[in-house]
Amino acid sequence: MSVVCGAEYFVAAGCLRWIWKRCTYIGSDDSATWPTATADEFEPVPHLCRLILAVYEADLHTPKSPPLGGYRLDPDFIVKRVTYEQTLGQAPPHLIYLDHSRREIVLAIRGLNLKKENDYKLLLNNRLGMQMFDGGYVHHGLLKSASWLLSQESENLKRLWLENGSCYKMVFVGHSLGSGVAALMTIIVVNHRDMIGGIPRELVRCFALAPARCMSLNLAVKYADVIYSVVLQDDFLPRTPTPLEDIFKSIFCLPCLIFLVCLRDTFIPEGRKLRDPRRLYAPGRIYHIVERKFCRCGRYPPEVRTAIPVDGRFEHIVLSSHATADHAIIWIHREAEKALKLMKENSSETMTTAPKVQKFDRLQSIEKEHKDALERAVSLNIPHAVKIAEDDEGNGPQESTSASDNEGRSSVDKLPLSHSPTGESGNTSDAKSKPGPPNWNDLVQRMFERTESGKLKARKDINTTDSRDLDL
């Protein structure tokens, strides 16, 4: 009898311990050890939030959402605006904004529309782990949407970049569903920069606001120098590993789903999570806006913490009443504006003293942090994690692969690029005589790899497959 009572006591104690840890865990715990961000690196975020909000506006001359902090957009700088009817259900609505004051070409993509069936189709198209992409795994439907979007807009982006003296940055920004599309577009563009006029890697940037978990951990760390994710406090989407389709199937019972995922993940060791190559994560470097504290009511002056986390990368669901509210772009915009204002005030307290962190030193520390994160990923035996070496020509990080990997990829790298005005695969000789926009389906397909008997093998039938039949 005493043994049974003792067992019941330990079970009850374990349950109480789990309840205490989960109920007291708050969003700020994820970034408690991270350093604070500087005003220079976080400065574009409020402006880009405003660009996302512009996609929602029916008339930019009389916007429904009043501008905050002086971030007023000039409708004359909008090069192109695409609606749901024009995307044909292949991608979310977006716009291209040419910002001369900041020297940026911005492609802004809106988030999920709960009333649009096509947005759900993008989420449901996720055959997880069927093919490797660029040495990792990504969300299937979001990648297909990114490829389609590049097929439509790459020529416009290339023209704008070349016409403005090749000194403008190219910025991809998206919210929620659009953040995953923007992040995967960035990966494709970085690997095929010659298709956008040969733009340098350091001029390509992506800001994923309230990001979806759209790529495996090795890719999230690998592209942390060009992709930046912005998370507001307790936002549920960057934290839950539950497939996006399951989340939005349960949109009307989301608190129940979050609780069940929280309960399940409690019993999964972190080492097992890291060893799962198909587990998706929020992309790139993380900027975490923290504005609530434990056992305190209301919002406090926000601060922004930043890091390239490898282990413990937003793995804990936060049981919070704000888990869905913090996902809204309007709240991200407001809190980002407040945080930036506080950072600028703190950095300009005295005009006669030098800043605590020099801009050049900060850039060096960011580069070192990226290398440290890559080495950390290798030391933790994360599947397909690679060391990165700087290219001699200054084109950014390059993979250090083994001879067997290079041998397997050579058949793909040497394939001719097919062009056609309609975007379909064609004959090589026809492509030379009739130049047209690049076939992004072929370019994306070259980045796919399959795993057979533990080895990565490149597909050899790409040049004989019609682009309309490609399984993206």
N, C-alpha and C positions, 0 to 999 in steps of 0.2 A: 504493500500500500504506500509506504514511504517513497519507494522508487517511482511509482506512478505520479505521486504528488510532486516529486522533484523534477520529473520530466515536464509536467504541466507548468511548473514554475519557470523553467528555462525557456519553454516555448512562449509563454506570456511575456517574459522579460525581453525576448528577442523581438516580438511584435511591438512592444512598447518602444524599444530602442529604434526600430525602423520608423515608426510613426513620429517619434521625436525628431529624428534626423531629417525626414522628409518635410515635416511641417515647419521646421526652423531653417531649412535650406532656402536661401534667397538668391536672386540672380547675380548680385554683386560678389557672391562667393566664387563664381567662375573665374573672375579676373582679379581676385584679391591680391595676388602677387605680381601683377603686371605693372610696368611703368606707365606714367601718364603720357598722353600724346601732346605734341606741340601744336601751336596755332597754325603754323605754316603747313603742316601735313594734313590737318583736319579742315583747313579753310574751304576747300571746294565742296564739302558735303552739304551745307545748307542750300547753296546755289543749285546743286544737282537735284536736291529734293524738290526745289521749285520747278525744275524742268520736268520732273516726273509728274507733278501736279498739273503742269501745262497740258500734258497728254489727255487729262480728264476734262479739260475745259472745252466748252462748245465754241466760245468766242474769246480769244486771247486779248482783244481790245477792251472787253468788259469782263474780266475774270470774276468768278464767284468766290474764289479763295483770295482774300487780301494778301498782298506780299508782306513778308516779315523781314525786318532788318535791312530794308532797302534793296532786296533781291527782286527787282522788277525786270521782267523779260521784255525785250524788244521784239514785237511780232514780225518786224521786217527782217530779223536775223534767222527766221525759220525757213530753211531751204525746202523742206518737204514734210508733209504730215500725212500719215496713213491711218485709215479707220478700219474697223472690223470688216466692212464690206470689201475693202481693197485687199486685205490680207487673205481672204478666202479661207479663213480658219486655220491657216498654216502658222501664224504667229500672232502675238498680242499687238494691239495698236502701238505706234511709235512715231517719233518725229526726229528730224535731223536739224540741229541748231548750230549755226556758225557764229561763234562768240569771238568777235575781233578784239574786245577789251582783254579777254583772258587768253587769246590765241589758242582756242580749242574748237575742235569739230566734235560735237556731242551727238551720239545716237542714244535717245532715251526711250525706254520700253516700260509700259505700264504693267501693273500687277493683275492678279486674277479677277475676273468679272464673274460673280456668282450666277449671273443671269445668262451667261454665254456657254452653250454646250461645247463649242470648239475648244475653249480653255480646258475643260475637263478631259477632252480627248487627248490633249497634250500630256496631261498628268497620267492618264491611264495607259499611255503607250510607253511602258517601262519594263521590258523584258530583261530583268536585272541579271547581269553577269554573263550574257550570251556571247558577247564579243568584247575584247579589250580595245581601248581607245587611247592611243598615245602612252601605252604602258600602264594604264589603269582602267578604271570603270567609271562610267558617267550615266546620267539619266537619259534613257533612250529617246523619249519624246522631246525633251528640251534640246537635245543635240540635233534632232531632225529639224526643229524649229529654227535653231541657230544657223544651220546650213541653208535653209530656205531664205532666211532673212539676208544672209550674205549674198546669195544669188541675186536678190532684188536690189540691194543697196551698195554693193562693193564698188561698182563703177562710179556712183555718186561720191562715195567717200574718197576714192582715189583721185577723182577730178578736183574735189575741194582741197585736198591736201597738196596736190601739185600746183594748183592755181594760186595758193597763198604762200608760195615760197618755201614749201617743205619745212616750215619751222613751227607749225601748229601741232599741238598734241591731238591725238585721237582718243576720245573718251567714250567708253560704253558704260551706260548706267541703266539699272533696272531695279524694280521693286517686286518682291515676292516671286511670283511666277516669272516675271521679266528679269529678275536678278539671275536666275539660272540660265536663261537664254543669253544674257549679256556675258556671263562668265565663260560659257562654252564658246561663244563667238570670239572672245578674246584669245582663248587657247588656239583656235583655228587660225586667227589672223597672225598671232605671234609665230606660228610655225610656217606661215606662208606670207611673210611680209612683202615679198616681191610682187604679190598679186594686188597690193594696195600701194603701188608706186615705190616699193623698197623702203618703207617707213622704218626707222630704227626702233628697236625694242623699247628703249627708254622713253619714247614718245607715245607708247600705247599704254592706256590705263583702263581699268574697269572698277566701278564702284557698285557693289551688290548691296542694296539696302533691304534689310529684313530678309537675308538670303535663304534660299532653299538649299537643302543638302543635295548637291547635284553631282559631286565627284568624289572619288576615293581619296583616302588620306594622302597617298604619295603625290597625287596631282595637286591636291589642295596646298601642300607644302612647296611643291616644285614651282608653282606659279605665284607664290606669295609676293614676288617683287613687282608684279603687274596687276594683281587682283586684290582689291581691298573690300572686305565685308564690314558693314555697319550694323550693329545689333543694339537695340534699345532694351536695356534692363532684363525683363523676364520673357521676352518674345519666345513663343513656343516653337516656331518653325525651324530656326537654326539648331534646336536642341534635340528634337525627336528624330530618331532613326527610322521611324515608321514611314513606309513609302508614301509619297505625296498623294497617290490615288486613294489610299486608305484614310488619310486625314480628311480629304475633302468629300469622300463618301459619307464620313461621319460628322460633317460640318455642323449638323443640328444637335449632335450629342458629343461635341468635342471635349468637354470636361471629363466625361466618362472615359473616352479613349485615352486622354492624357494621363489619367489616373492609372489605367491598366498598363500603359507603356511604362510608367514610372515604377509600378510594382514589378513588372517583368525584368526591367533593366537592373533592378536592385540585386538580382541573383545571377547576373552575368559578370564574370570577372573582367577587369579592364584589359588584361592581357589577351583574353579571347576576342574582345572587341577589336584590338589593334591588329590581331592576326587575320581578321576577316577582310580579304581584299575587295569584297563587294559591298562593304558597308560604306555608305555615302556620308559626306561631311559638307559643312559650309566652306566655301572656297577662300583661299588666300589668307592674307593678313587680316586680323580681326580688330576692329575698333568697337569697344564696348562702352556705351553711354550708360553710366550708373547714376541713378537719381532717387533711389529709395534705400533705406537702411533697416536693419533688423529692429523690430519692436518700436518702430517710429511710424507715425501716420503721415500721409501726404507725400508730395514730391519735394525734394530738396534741390539746391543748386547742383546741376549735373556736372560730372567730371567724365573725361574720356580716357580710358585705359586701352593700351594697344600691345599686341604681341603676335607671334606666329606660334601658337600652341601646337604641340604634337600629341602628347598624351594628355588626357583630360580636356579635350577640345569640345566644350559645350556638350558633355555627355549626360548631364543630369537634368531631368525635367523639373521645372519649378512649379510647384502647386500654388499658383497665384491667381488672384482675380484679375490681374493685369496681363495675363499671358497672351490673351488675344488683342487687347487694346494696344499693347506695345508693338503690335505688328502693323498698325495703321501708319501710312505714310505721313499723315498730317501731324501725328505725335512725334514721329522721328524728325520731321522738319522743325517743329517748335523746340524740342529739346536740343537738337543739334545747334540751332541758332543761339540758344541760351548758353550752351557749353562753349561755343566759339567766342562769344562775347566775354565770358569770364576768363577764358584763356588769354585773350588779347589784353584785358585789363590787368591781369597778373603779370604779363610779360612787359607792360609799358608803365609800371609803377613809377620808375625813375628813368628819365630819358638820358641821364648822364652816365649810367652804369651799363656795362656790356651785358647781353643776355646770358642766362645761366648755361644754356646749351647753344653753342654756335651752330649755324645752319649747316656748314660743311661737316662738322663733327657729327651732327645728327644723321646726315646722309651716310657717313661711314658706319655709324652704329647700326643703321637699318640694314646695310649690306652685310655686316658681320652677323646680325641676328638671323638673316636668311640662311647664311651658310651654316650657322650653329643649328638651326632647325633641321636642315637637310641631314647634317651629321647625326642629330638626335634620332631622326627617322630611321637611318641605317642601323644605329646602335640598338634600337628597339626591335629590329628584325621585321619592320613593317613590309609586307609583300610589295615587291617591285620598286621599293625606294632606291634611288640612285644618288650617287655623289655628283656634284655639279662643279665643273671647272670653267673659269672665265675664258671666253673666246679671245683669240689673239687680236681680232679686228674690233673688239669692243662691242660686239653685238649681244652682250648679255650672257647669261648662263647657258652652258651646253652640257648635254648628258655625257657622262663618261661610261660608255658601254663596253662590253667585252667583245672579243673578236667574233664569237659565235653569234652575238646579237647583230653585229654589223653585217655578218654574212647573210643572216636571215632577212635583214631589211634591205639589202642591196637590190634585190629584185624589184622592190617597190620604188625605191628612190630613183632608179634609172628609167622608170616608165615615162613615156612622153605625156605631156599635158594636153588633154583634148579641149578644144574650144569649139563653140558653135553659137550663133546668134540666139538660138532658142534654148540654150543651156543643156542640150543633150550631148551624150558621148558621140564622137564621130571618128572618121578616118583621120589619121595623122596628116596625110598630105592635104586633105580638105581643110584641116585646121590651119595649116600654114598659108594656104591660098586665100582663106576666108577668115581672117582674124575676128574674134568676138570676145565677149566677156568670158572670164574663166568659169569652168564647170566646177562649182564648189562641191558638188556631190562626189566627183572623182577625187578631189583633194581630201575630203573628209574620209572617203573610203580607204585612202592610202594610209591613214592614221589608225585604221583598225588592224588588230592582230588577233589570231586565235591561238588558244593553248591546246597543244596536243602532246600527250605523254610528258607533260611537265616542261615543254619547250615552247617558246613563242615562234610561231611561223607566220610569215607574211602571206597575204592572199596573192595568188599568181594569175587570177582570172579577172582582174580589174579592167584591163584594157579591152576585154572582149565582152563586158557586161554593159548593157544599156542602162543609163543613169536612172531611167524610170523604174527599173526593176531592182535597184540597189536596196538591200535590207538595212536601213539606217536604224 
